[in-house]
Amino acid sequence: MANQNLTANKENAIAFYRTAYMGDPEKAVATYVGAEYIQHNPLVANGKQAFIDYFTEMARDYPGKSIEFVRAIAEGDLVALHTHQTWPGGDEYVTMDFFRFDDNGKIVEHWDSIQEIPAETLNGNLMY
């Protein structure tokens, strides 16, 4: 593994996610993705075009959604993002995404987990 620029990787992971989420997945892929895009989210197929199709459909079906990047952690060739999403109708989700970067600082693999934020918690703490 080549030397990774952890600060740049964090900034690029956030910019990639924000750009796709807010409705321009083609730009996100063209700017931030490497030669391949391996997807581990079971609702999205492998590859760049599948990612573009998924986020294009999301932007069409759910306008008005927003995302807050709560924290970003980088180590080696990985970046982890912790986000707070608010969707139309008031549904809120916490997500944790992991991105693997290639030696050129481009994203080539993605894992994630998403959970709806419940109305009540036993501990009273936020999930993000």
N, C-alpha and C positions, 0 to 999 in steps of 0.2 A: 504494500500500500504506500503510495507516494505521500509526501507531506500534504496535509489538508489545511486549508485556510478556514479555521473553525468559525471566525466571525463572518466571513463572506458566505460560508455555507448556511449559517443561521439566517442571514439577511435574504439569501436567495430562496431558501425554503419558504420563508414567510411571503416573499414577493410572488413566488410560484403559486402558492396556495391562494393568496388574496386575488391574484389576477384571474385564476381559473374560477374561483368561487363567485367573484363579482361579475362574471359573464364573458370573459375573453380567454377560454381555454386554449385556443389556437396560438395566441400570443404567448401564453404561459409555457406551452410545450416548445414552441420555436425558440424561446429565450433561455429556458432553464433545464430542458431535458436533454440527456445524452443520446447515444446511438440506439439504446433500447429503453423500454419502460416496463419493468416487471411489476405486476399488480397483485397484491395479496388480499384486497377487499373482495369478498365473494360476490358482490353485486356488480363488479366491473370487470370486463375482460382484460387480458393482457394487451399491452401495446399503446402507442401514442394515440391512434385514431379512436380506440375504445374510450380512452380518457376524455378526449375532446367531445365525443358523442355524449357521454354521460353528463359532463358539466354543461354542455349546450342545452340538453334536455332539462337539467335542473334549473338553469337560468330562465328558461321559457316557462316552466311549470311553477316556479317559486320565486317570482320577483319580490323584491323588498326584504330579502333575508340579509342578515348582517353577521359579521364575525369579528371577534376580539381575540387577539393573540396574547394569551396570558403569560406564557413563558416559552422559551426556546433553550434547548440544551444540546450542545454539540460535543461529540467525542469520536475520535478516529474519523471514519468516513460516514458517520451517522449524525442526523439531526432529529431531535424529538420536539414536537410542538404540542402544546396544551392550549386548547381553544375553548371559547364560549361562543356558541352560535345561537342566534335568535331568529326564528322562522316566522313567516306570516301566520297569524292566528295566535301568536304568543308562545308557541312551543319553543323550548330552550333545550339545548344539548351541550354536553361537554364531550370533546373529542381529544384523542391522543393519537398523533400521527408520527410515523417514523419514516425518514427518507434516507436512502443510501446514495452517496455521491461517488462518481467515478474520479479518476485521477485528473480530469480536466475541470472539476468543480461543477459537473452537471448531474442532475438527478437521474438515477437509473432504476430505482426500486422503491416501493411504498408499501407500508403496513399501516393499519389504523384500527381504532376501536372507538365506538360512539355509544353514548348512553344519554337517554332523556333525563333531564334534571327533575327530580321529584318535587312535589309541592312541600313536603316535610322531610326532615332528616332527624334521626334519633340523637345526633351529636350537635346539630345546629350550625355546623360548619358548611361553607360553600364547597362546591366540587371543583372549583377552579381558582 
